[in-house]
Amino acid sequence: MAEGLVALAERLQGICLGRGITVALAESCTGGLVASTITAVPGSSGYFVGGVVSYSNAAKESLLGVPPATLAAHGAVSAQVAKAMAIGAQARFEATLAVAVTGIAGPDGGSDEKPVGLTYVGLADAAGADVRRFAFGGDRAANREAGTQAALEWLIERAEATRGSPP
């Protein structure tokens, strides 16, 4: 695991523990790498409540409540699905913040419309949900790490602007 990712997780943990913020995850293309990075830091159980690796559309629907119509209309790799995944994770885990990652890690599965490296990160909190689009250009491992980094950086950004329930 990249040291830079663990450093981000350590920073996130410090902010969350200090502010009483809880975090949940919904991962697809990162395959649990965000959760693995967070839990690599001792004490993560103080703020990390859980996550779902929802690789299939059926898992996105049943575990996170992503509407089948949203998947049919936009595809699993879309802003709409990333947003629905984040909202679903936040609701199911009752977390202050939830982040979702969906994309095409590669080396296969890309198209002209949705190339390898296309990744959407969704984030949900009490104020609502938003999505960021990324176009990473690496191989499978690099794309998964880049998606993880984007998710952790956005969690840090949002946690710094959030007040939870102090411990």
N, C-alpha and C positions, 0 to 999 in steps of 0.2 A: 504494500500500500504506500502511495506517495506521501512523503513527509509533509508536503504542503497541504494535502487534504486533511491529515491529522491535526495540523496546526490550526486549520480553519475550524475543525470540530472542537478543539480545545477552546478557541475563542468563543464559539457559539455557546458552549457549555457554561463558560464564565458569565456571559451575559444572561443566559436563561436562568441559571441558578440565582444570580443576584437580583433578578426581577420577578421571579416566580412564574416564569413562562414555561409552558409545556409544548412539546413538538411531536408531531406525527408525520408519517411518510406514506406516499403511494408511489411505488416505483414500477417501471416497465423496463425500458432499455438499459437502465443501470443495474438491473438484476440484483438489487440488494446492496449495492456498493455504498450508497448513502448511509444506510443503516449500519453496515459493517464499519464504516469510517467513524460514525458517531459513537458506536459501542466499543471502538478501540480505545477510547479514553475512559479511564477509571472514573466512576462517579456519574456516568451518563444516565443511570437509572433515576437520578434526581430530577430529570426533566424530560427524558425521551420516553414517551408512553407506548410507542409501537409503530409498526408499519406493515404494509401489504406489498408483496411483489405480485402485481397483477399483469402477467405477461399476455394472457389470452383475453380476447374480448369478453368471453363468458365470465372470467374472473373480475374484469373491470365492472361488468354489470352486477354480478351477484355480491361481490365483496365491497364495492365502493358506490354502488347505485348509479353508475354511468348509464344514462338512458340508451336503450338499443337504437332509438331513432337518431341520436347524436352520433353514435358509432357508424351507423349506416350512411348518414348524410356527409360526414366529414372524415371518417377513417380514424383509426386508433392514434395515428400520429397527426394531431391537430390541436390548435389552441383550445377548441371547444372541449375536447376530451381531457386535456391537461387541467383545465379549469374544473370540470366535473369531478375528476379524480381527487383534486386537492380539497374540494368542498366535501366530498364523500369521506375522505380520511379525517378531516377536521371533525365532522359530525360523529363518525363512528368511534373515534378515540377521545372525543370531547377535549381536544387539544386547543391551546391558545393559537398556535400556528401549525399549518400543515403545508407541506410542499409535495408536489407531484412531478415526476419526470417521465416523459414519453418521447420516443424518437426512433431513429433508424441507426443502430450502432454499426451495422455492416458486418462483413464485407458485401453481403447480398441484401436484397430487399428494397433497394433504392429505385427511383424512377426520375424522369426529367422533372416532374412536378414535385416529387418528394425525394431528394437525393440522400445518399448515405451521409450521415452526420447531422441531418435535420433533427432538431430537438426542441421540444416545448417544455418549459418549466412553469407549472402553475403554483400559486401560493394563495392560501385562504386564511383569513383571520376574522375577527368580529366585524371589521369594516367591509368585508366582502372578499372577492377573489379577483386575481389578475393573472396574466400570462405573459411570459417573455419567450421570444423565438430566437433560436441560435442555429447557425450553420457551421458546425465543426467540420474540419477537413481531415481528420486523422483516420487511423485504422480503428478497428473495433475497441481495443483497449483504450486508446487515446480518447475516442468519442465517449466511452463510458466514464472515464475520469473527468473529462471536460463537463459532462452533464452533472456529475457529482459536485464538482467545484462550483458550477453555476448555482446549483440548488443550495449549497452551504453558504455561499456568498450572499444570496438573496435572503436566506433565513437570518443571517447576521444583520443585514441591513434592516430588515423588518423588526427583529428583536430589539435592536437599538432604539427603535421608534415606538416600542410597545411597553405598556405597563401591565404586568400580570398581577398576581397576588403574592406579595413578598412572603418568603418562607417563614 
